[in-house]
Amino acid sequence: MSDGFPEGVGGPAGAGPAGTTPGFPTVRPRRLRGSAAMRRLVAETRLHPADLILPVFTMEGLTEPVPVRSMPGVVQHSRDSLRKAAVEAAEAGVGGIMLFGLPRQKDAVGSGAWDPDGVLQQAIRDVVAEVGDALVVAADTCLDEFTDHGHCGVLDEHGRVDNDATLELYGRMALAQAEAGVHLVAPSGMMDGQVGHLRRTLDAAGFADTGILAYTAKYASAFFGPFREAVNSSLTGDRRTYQQDPANARESMRELALDVAEGADMVIVKPAMSYLDIVRQVADAVDVPVVAYQVSGEYAMVEAAAANGWVERERIIDETLVSIRRAGARSILTYWAVEVAQRLR
């Protein structure tokens, strides 16, 4: 009776001497782990600088960058420091940059989001002028940084996010970004129909070549905590009526099917490390590039543990990134993008 293993290889533990399999000592997997050169030769998953996308925050009116207390090494950029950060990323071989704009003034509808001279459009123009096509330039296409209530859309008379009214504002924002020269708009608000609305809006305005990097599976996660500080969030309450429930997986596949059908060029899973099963399911289901966002809380926990001497910092950074790639992500949004890219090169 066959045991399901190739002859002389498998079999139950204890079938050979000292609890080994019948193939022992002929079959020794450790032969492929014996040196750094051998491990490098047979590695199944590799990181490359071009796999990495750097998220950056730029604050209107700053003359010097401001450190984000809960994210050591991350800052809110001035215009000058943003330009320098973009050049550094390009020189390191990083694949892309994701821009988040932080205005001085906010209002109920987030009107600064589509202001041609607003902080985000200014940042897009600055970065594109500085690095050209050396980096893929993406921009967050969401209202949460621009609204005085901190939600990702406009509120109705009951204080709930109005999905369809928000889509119209997303369209204005995407057009302003496209006119500023962005390569990818990145709708992150999890509004129903957002991808299709942006595709139609961009195409009608002559921006058929502007891509959509869709936040397809964005969970209502506690891992976003430090990000709220980084973007000077005004949010009270939570976003559970539009971001996904961490308990659900099949829901992500439904969102994925809708986004791809509506014209998404790339899709994002966010957060990454606690949702590697979702990354794998998404990657197995579609042929568009899959991106995973290693978010602020994931970054902050590693930095805090490393600062206390509890983990080896560089090893654990690399291990987390490899695990995300191994799960199926083509690209990774990570605050360590430049540091890791420089080390890989």
C-alpha positions in Angstrom: 0.0 0.0 0.0 1.4 3.4 -1.0 2.0 6.0 1.7 1.8 8.8 -0.8 5.5 9.7 -0.8 8.1 9.0 -3.5 9.9 5.7 -3.1 12.7 6.0 -0.5 11.8 9.6 0.5 8.8 9.9 2.7 7.0 7.8 5.2 6.0 8.1 8.8 8.4 9.3 11.4 10.1 6.4 13.1 10.4 4.4 9.8 14.1 4.7 9.8 16.9 4.7 12.5 16.5 7.1 15.3 13.1 8.3 14.0 14.3 9.2 10.5 12.6 8.6 7.2 13.6 5.7 4.9 15.5 8.1 2.7 17.9 9.1 5.5 20.9 9.6 5.3 20.6 10.0 1.5 18.0 12.7 1.6 19.4 15.7 3.6 17.6 19.0 3.0 20.2 20.7 5.2 22.7 20.4 2.3 20.9 23.4 0.7 21.2 25.5 3.9 24.9 25.1 4.6 26.3 28.5 3.5 25.1 31.9 2.7 25.9 31.4 -0.9 23.9 28.2 -1.1 20.9 29.8 0.7 21.0 32.7 -1.7 21.2 30.4 -4.7 18.1 28.4 -3.8 16.0 31.2 -2.3 12.4 31.0 -3.5 11.5 34.6 -2.7 13.7 37.7 -3.3 13.4 41.3 -2.5 14.4 43.9 -5.0 14.4 47.7 -4.5 11.9 48.1 -7.3 9.4 46.0 -5.3 9.2 48.8 -2.7 7.0 51.9 -2.6 7.7 54.7 -0.1 4.7 56.4 1.6 5.5 60.0 2.4 3.6 62.8 4.2 3.9 66.4 3.2 2.6 69.3 5.3 1.5 72.6 3.9 3.5 75.6 5.1 6.4 73.7 6.8 9.9 75.0 6.4 11.5 72.1 8.2 10.4 68.4 8.4 8.6 67.5 11.6 9.2 64.0 13.2 6.2 61.8 13.7 6.6 60.8 17.4 5.0 57.3 17.1 7.0 56.4 13.9 10.7 56.9 14.6 12.5 57.9 11.4 9.3 59.1 9.7 8.5 62.8 9.2 6.0 65.2 7.9 7.9 66.8 5.0 8.4 70.4 3.9 8.5 71.0 0.2 12.3 71.0 0.2 12.6 67.9 2.3 10.0 66.1 0.1 12.1 66.8 -3.0 15.2 65.4 -1.3 13.3 62.3 -0.1 12.1 61.7 -3.7 15.6 62.0 -5.1 17.0 59.7 -2.4 14.3 57.1 -3.2 15.0 57.2 -6.9 18.7 56.9 -6.4 18.1 53.9 -4.2 16.1 52.2 -6.9 12.8 52.3 -5.1 9.9 51.5 -7.4 7.5 54.2 -6.4 6.4 56.9 -4.0 2.9 57.4 -2.4 2.1 61.0 -1.5 -0.2 62.1 1.4 -1.0 65.8 1.6 -1.7 67.5 4.9 -3.4 70.9 4.6 -3.4 73.7 7.1 -7.1 74.3 6.7 -9.9 71.7 6.6 -13.6 71.9 6.0 -16.7 69.7 5.9 -16.2 68.5 2.3 -12.4 68.5 2.1 -12.3 71.1 -0.7 -8.5 71.4 -0.4 -8.3 68.0 -1.9 -9.0 69.2 -5.4 -7.5 72.7 -5.1 -5.1 73.0 -8.1 -2.6 74.8 -5.8 -3.4 72.6 -2.7 -0.7 70.8 -0.8 -1.1 67.4 -2.6 -1.2 68.8 -6.1 1.9 70.9 -5.3 3.6 67.8 -3.9 2.8 65.8 -7.1 4.3 68.6 -9.3 7.4 68.9 -7.1 8.1 65.2 -7.1 7.4 64.7 -10.8 9.6 67.7 -11.7 12.4 66.4 -9.5 12.5 62.7 -10.5 10.5 62.4 -13.7 9.8 58.8 -14.5 12.5 57.5 -12.2 9.8 56.8 -9.7 6.1 55.9 -10.2 4.3 58.7 -8.4 1.0 57.8 -6.8 -1.2 59.9 -4.6 -3.8 59.1 -2.0 -7.2 59.9 -3.5 -9.2 60.2 -0.3 -10.7 63.1 1.7 -9.8 62.1 5.3 -6.8 64.4 5.5 -8.9 67.3 4.2 -12.1 67.0 6.1 -12.6 68.7 9.5 -14.5 65.6 10.7 -11.8 63.2 9.6 -13.9 60.8 7.6 -13.1 59.6 4.1 -16.2 61.2 2.5 -18.8 63.9 2.8 -21.4 63.4 5.6 -25.2 63.4 5.1 -27.7 65.0 7.4 -27.5 62.1 9.8 -23.7 62.2 10.1 -23.1 59.2 8.0 -20.7 59.0 5.0 -22.7 59.6 1.8 -21.2 57.1 -0.6 -22.5 58.6 -3.9 -21.9 62.2 -3.0 -18.4 61.3 -2.0 -17.7 59.7 -5.4 -18.3 63.0 -7.1 -15.7 64.6 -4.9 -13.2 61.8 -5.5 -13.6 62.5 -9.2 -12.7 66.1 -8.7 -9.7 65.1 -6.6 -8.5 62.5 -9.1 -8.7 65.1 -12.0 -6.7 67.6 -10.0 -4.0 64.9 -9.3 -4.0 63.8 -13.0 -3.6 67.5 -14.1 -0.7 67.8 -11.7 1.1 64.9 -13.4 0.4 61.9 -11.1 1.0 58.4 -12.6 -1.4 56.6 -10.3 -4.4 57.8 -8.4 -5.0 55.6 -5.3 -8.6 55.7 -4.0 -8.4 54.5 -0.4 -11.8 55.4 1.0 -13.6 52.1 0.3 -16.6 53.7 -1.2 -18.7 51.4 -3.4 -18.1 52.1 -7.1 -15.1 54.4 -6.5 -12.9 52.7 -9.1 -15.5 52.7 -11.9 -16.3 56.4 -11.2 -12.7 57.4 -11.3 -12.0 55.5 -14.5 -15.0 57.1 -16.2 -14.0 60.6 -14.9 -10.4 60.3 -15.9 -11.2 58.9 -19.4 -13.8 61.6 -20.1 -11.2 64.3 -19.3 -8.5 62.8 -21.5 -6.5 61.0 -18.8 -6.9 57.5 -20.1 -3.2 56.8 -19.3 -3.5 57.7 -15.6 -3.7 54.4 -13.7 -5.8 53.4 -10.7 -4.1 51.8 -7.8 -7.2 50.6 -5.9 -7.4 50.0 -2.2 -9.5 46.8 -2.6 -9.2 45.2 0.8 -8.7 47.9 3.4 -9.6 46.7 6.9 -10.9 48.7 9.9 -7.7 48.0 11.7 -6.1 49.1 15.0 -2.8 49.0 13.2 -3.6 52.4 11.6 -3.0 54.2 15.0 0.3 55.9 14.3 -0.9 57.0 10.8 -3.6 59.1 12.4 -0.8 61.1 14.1 1.2 61.3 10.9 -1.7 62.9 8.9 -3.0 65.1 11.8 -6.3 63.2 11.7 -9.4 65.0 12.9 -11.4 61.7 13.2 -13.7 61.0 16.0 -15.4 57.6 16.1 -14.4 55.0 13.6 -14.7 54.0 9.9 -16.3 50.5 10.4 -19.2 51.4 8.1 -17.0 51.5 5.1 -13.7 49.8 5.9 -13.8 46.0 6.1 -14.4 43.9 9.1 -11.2 42.0 10.1 -13.3 38.9 10.6 -14.1 38.6 6.9 -12.1 37.1 4.0 -14.7 36.3 1.3 -15.8 39.9 1.4 -12.4 40.9 0.1 -12.8 38.6 -2.9 -16.1 40.3 -3.7 -14.5 43.7 -3.5 -11.7 42.4 -5.7 -14.0 41.2 -8.4 -15.8 44.6 -8.4 -12.6 46.7 -8.5 -11.1 44.7 -11.4 -14.3 44.8 -13.3 -14.5 48.5 -12.8 -11.0 49.0 -14.2 -8.4 48.8 -11.4 -4.9 48.6 -12.8 -3.4 47.4 -9.5 -5.0 46.4 -6.2 -3.9 46.9 -2.5 -4.4 44.8 0.6 -4.0 46.9 3.8 -2.7 46.1 6.4 -0.2 43.5 5.3 1.3 41.4 8.0 -1.9 40.3 9.8 -3.7 39.8 6.5 -1.2 37.6 4.6 -4.0 35.1 4.0 -5.9 37.8 2.1 -2.8 38.8 0.1 -2.4 35.2 -1.0 -6.1 34.8 -1.9 -6.1 38.0 -3.9 -2.8 37.2 -5.7 -4.1 33.7 -6.6 -7.4 35.2 -8.0 -6.3 38.0 -10.4 -3.6 38.8 -13.0 -3.3 42.5 -12.1 -0.3 43.4 -9.8 -1.1 43.0 -6.1 0.3 45.5 -3.6 0.4 45.1 0.2 0.7 48.1 2.6 2.9 47.5 5.6 1.2 50.0 7.7 2.2 52.4 10.5 1.4 50.2 13.4 3.4 47.3 11.9 6.3 49.7 11.4 6.0 51.2 14.9 5.9 47.8 16.7 9.1 46.6 15.1 10.9 49.9 15.8 9.8 49.8 19.4 10.8 46.2 19.9 14.2 46.9 18.2 14.8 50.0 20.4 14.3 47.9 23.5 16.7 45.3 22.2 14.1 42.6 21.9 14.6 41.8 18.2 17.3 42.2 15.7 16.1 45.2 13.7 17.5 44.6 10.2 16.7 40.9 10.3 13.1 41.4 11.4 12.5 44.1 8.8 13.8 41.9 6.0 11.8 38.9 7.3 8.6 40.8 7.4 9.1 42.1 3.9 10.0 38.7 2.5 6.9 37.2 4.2 4.7 39.7 2.4 6.4 39.0 -1.0 6.1 35.2 -0.3 2.4 35.6 0.3 2.0 36.9 -3.2 2.4 40.7 -3.1 4.2 42.1 -6.2 5.0 45.4 -4.5 5.1 46.6 -0.9 4.3 50.0 0.5 6.7 50.3 3.5 8.2 53.1 5.4 11.5 51.2 5.3 11.6 51.3 1.5 14.7 53.5 1.1 16.7 52.0 3.9 16.0 48.4 2.6 16.6 49.4 -1.0 20.0 50.9 -0.2 21.0 47.8 1.7 19.9 45.5 -1.1 21.9 47.5 -3.6 
